[in-house]
Amino acid sequence: MEPLSIWAAYWYEAEECSGQRGEFRHVTWYIAAAGDQTGFECDSAGTCNGQYFPDEHAIYISDKKVASRSTVKHEILHALG
């Protein structure tokens, strides 16, 4: 999917704050259906608002959290790390 334009702004903010650099355009973004919950089912914690998969260089964000700056930036920091 095409990432939300605000996510690019979050990416550059995260780079500035962390001192780490990465390529926003190299990340594959997905919106995951959360159903009746806030987050989606994931292996690492049972339910996640977001998750980064380094082997795929992919970030999944819950459809309930696409506007959450903290959730998106948290996953971006994983991708930059």
Contacts in CASP RR format, 6 or more apart in sequence:
PFRMAT RR
TARGET T0000
AUTHOR 0000-0000-0000
METHOD contacts of the structure
MODEL  1
MEPLSIWAAYWYEAEECSGQRGEFRHVTWYIAAAGDQTGFECDSAGTCNG
QYFPDEHAIYISDKKVASRSTVKHEILHALG
1 29 0 8 1.000
1 30 0 8 1.000
1 31 0 8 1.000
2 29 0 8 1.000
3 24 0 8 1.000
3 27 0 8 1.000
3 29 0 8 1.000
4 66 0 8 1.000
6 67 0 8 1.000
7 24 0 8 1.000
7 29 0 8 1.000
7 72 0 8 1.000
7 76 0 8 1.000
8 24 0 8 1.000
10 69 0 8 1.000
10 72 0 8 1.000
10 73 0 8 1.000
10 76 0 8 1.000
11 24 0 8 1.000
11 76 0 8 1.000
12 24 0 8 1.000
13 73 0 8 1.000
14 20 0 8 1.000
14 73 0 8 1.000
14 76 0 8 1.000
14 77 0 8 1.000
14 80 0 8 1.000
15 21 0 8 1.000
15 22 0 8 1.000
15 80 0 8 1.000
18 77 0 8 1.000
18 80 0 8 1.000
18 81 0 8 1.000
20 80 0 8 1.000
20 81 0 8 1.000
21 80 0 8 1.000
22 79 0 8 1.000
22 80 0 8 1.000
26 57 0 8 1.000
27 57 0 8 1.000
27 58 0 8 1.000
27 59 0 8 1.000
27 79 0 8 1.000
28 56 0 8 1.000
28 57 0 8 1.000
28 58 0 8 1.000
28 59 0 8 1.000
29 58 0 8 1.000
29 59 0 8 1.000
29 61 0 8 1.000
30 58 0 8 1.000
30 59 0 8 1.000
30 60 0 8 1.000
30 61 0 8 1.000
31 60 0 8 1.000
31 61 0 8 1.000
31 62 0 8 1.000
31 63 0 8 1.000
31 66 0 8 1.000
32 39 0 8 1.000
32 40 0 8 1.000
32 50 0 8 1.000
32 60 0 8 1.000
32 61 0 8 1.000
32 62 0 8 1.000
32 63 0 8 1.000
33 40 0 8 1.000
33 63 0 8 1.000
34 40 0 8 1.000
34 62 0 8 1.000
34 63 0 8 1.000
34 64 0 8 1.000
34 65 0 8 1.000
35 63 0 8 1.000
37 47 0 8 1.000
37 64 0 8 1.000
38 47 0 8 1.000
38 49 0 8 1.000
38 62 0 8 1.000
38 64 0 8 1.000
38 65 0 8 1.000
39 47 0 8 1.000
39 48 0 8 1.000
39 49 0 8 1.000
39 50 0 8 1.000
39 62 0 8 1.000
39 64 0 8 1.000
39 65 0 8 1.000
40 47 0 8 1.000
40 48 0 8 1.000
40 50 0 8 1.000
40 60 0 8 1.000
40 62 0 8 1.000
40 63 0 8 1.000
41 47 0 8 1.000
41 48 0 8 1.000
42 48 0 8 1.000
42 50 0 8 1.000
42 51 0 8 1.000
42 60 0 8 1.000
44 51 0 8 1.000
48 60 0 8 1.000
48 62 0 8 1.000
49 61 0 8 1.000
49 62 0 8 1.000
49 64 0 8 1.000
49 65 0 8 1.000
49 68 0 8 1.000
49 71 0 8 1.000
50 59 0 8 1.000
50 60 0 8 1.000
50 61 0 8 1.000
50 62 0 8 1.000
50 65 0 8 1.000
50 71 0 8 1.000
50 74 0 8 1.000
50 75 0 8 1.000
51 59 0 8 1.000
51 60 0 8 1.000
51 75 0 8 1.000
52 58 0 8 1.000
52 59 0 8 1.000
52 60 0 8 1.000
52 75 0 8 1.000
52 78 0 8 1.000
52 79 0 8 1.000
53 59 0 8 1.000
53 60 0 8 1.000
54 78 0 8 1.000
54 79 0 8 1.000
57 79 0 8 1.000
59 72 0 8 1.000
59 75 0 8 1.000
59 76 0 8 1.000
59 78 0 8 1.000
59 79 0 8 1.000
60 75 0 8 1.000
61 71 0 8 1.000
61 72 0 8 1.000
61 75 0 8 1.000
62 71 0 8 1.000
65 71 0 8 1.000
65 72 0 8 1.000
66 72 0 8 1.000
END
